[in-house]
Amino acid sequence: MDKRLRFSIHRFSRLLFSYLGTVLIIAAVTILLKVVESTLEIQIIALIYLLPILICTVLWGLTSGILAGLLAFLTFNYFFIQPYFTLMVHQTQDLITLIIFLIVAVVLSQFVGQAREAVRLAKKREWEATRMYELISALAGLTDFQSIMHVLADKLIETFRFNQVEISVTERVKNELLVFRTSIAKEITGIHDLAVPMYTARNTEGEIKLWFDQNELSLEETRLLAAFSNQGALAIERIYLYQSENIAKLLEESDRIKTSLLNSVSHELRSPLAAIKASASSLRSGAVDWNTAARTELLATVEEETDQLNLLVGNLLDMSRIEAGALNPKTQWNSIVEIIKSVATKMRNLLSQHPVEYEFATNLPLLPTDFVMLGQVFTNLFSNSIKYAPPGTPIQVSASQHGDNVVIKVMNQSPRVQEEHLEHIFDKFFRVTQADKVTGTGLGLSICKGIIEAHGGKIWAENQTNGFAFMISLPVTLDGSLPNIPKDVLDG
């Protein structure tokens, strides 16, 4: 009630000031014309009276212009049409002059008032368009609810000068009510003055509560406020659509990966299981003499196929940890030569048709690595070389230091890979060479990339003149520090 009373008093004061100003201007012009009346024709006086009418219309609007026209008509008749100091008119000519003057004054005030109103509306439209552009630009790049509510509240305060703004949005996915209220110098008490719903064509996204001093908003401000709330609702709806799109993409990618994984793993599991089953059945049935070479061969088959299953399961577990961001290497100072040779020793049966040739630089530094994880990397690289390189061709492994990194190269004699595919061979399930003939899950190289990057290194592939090479670069320092090597080791 106090706000309405203050607003009514303010509005009445403005009207009173405009009317009082109109009366004073007409009075001042009348006094001035009365002083110089003897030097002016009656028609000139009538024309001069049009000037204050224009001034009042421009300053205070159409109502003041019409009031000025009526006052000018009365003062012109009272002071300058005979008989003076009376509103009586004796001559027909004077009566016609007064009527024409009144018509011209009213019409002129109407034209000026309309022109002034048109200018005001044009400026108002420009102001609305500018504010809407600023709001849309500010909301365009936002992707979370809190940022949208914060920007919308700030723009409402800046545009409408509200005392306080509170925006509430229901997060439909989590079924959670999010509330943002602008901070002010002193707390506003009492119920809000206006509540504006935030809705789109499909849903009501939230509500805006406003506290302000003015009794009511103008038509233009009401229209702009509704546009602001709709834009805020559209921005919130855009987040939901963006989330839905991402979920759809994730589901589509998950389905694709699941299909690829099932297609790959089903064969990879079936082959070694079938071999293990056949070998175990032969041994258990007694058809094979325990003292013959066939027994040893069957046991070797079981061992090799079990190693293949163990490698497959390990790759699947490693990929799940990489995708979950849970791959944390337990780095210690290890010899890269020892890691590579230990892997080659474990895989000596699988490498029987591919002799491994080493070329390591002297005085290679110890590297901060996870022994087991790096072993998995070289296991996968050797397995890849075995699958794609022709039997009887060597696998060449070299390592040398280049600045603050050690570069390891694993080269085989497999077919060349097209240049546009080189950067993709470390992607999951990406296979380009003999994919229809060579078995595998397509995860090995992707796991290698995840492990090497977790060590702060880099892995890539190159077509070289004498073969196809995997290149690995690993840092020689851990958090900028080198290992502490005992003095007796250095002296020895």
Secondary structure, 3 states (H helix, E strand, C coil): CHHHHHHHHHHHHHHHHHHHHHHHHHHHHHHHHHHCHHHCCHHHHHHHHHHHHHHHHHHHCHHHHHHHHHHHHHHHHHHHCCCCCCCCCCCHHHHHHHHHHHHHHHHHHHHHHHHHHHHHHHHHHHHHHHHHHHHHHHHHCCCCHHHHHHHHHHHHHHHHCCCEEEEEEEECCCCEEEEEECCCCCCCCCCCCEEEEEECCCCEEEEEEEECCCCCCCHHHHHHHHHHHHHHHHHHHHHHHHHHHHHHHHHHHHHHHHHHHHHHHHHHHHHHHHHHHHHHHHHHHCCCCCCCHHHHHHHHHHHHHHHHHHHHHHHHHHHHHHHHCCCCCCCEEECHHHHHHHHHHHCCCCCCCCCEEEEECCCCCCEEECHHHHHHHHHHHHHHHHHHCCCCCCEEEEEEEECCEEEEEEEECCCCCCHHHHCCCCCCCCCCCCCCCCCCCCCHHHHHHHHHHHCCCEEEEEEECCEEEEEEEEECCECCECCCCCHHHHHC
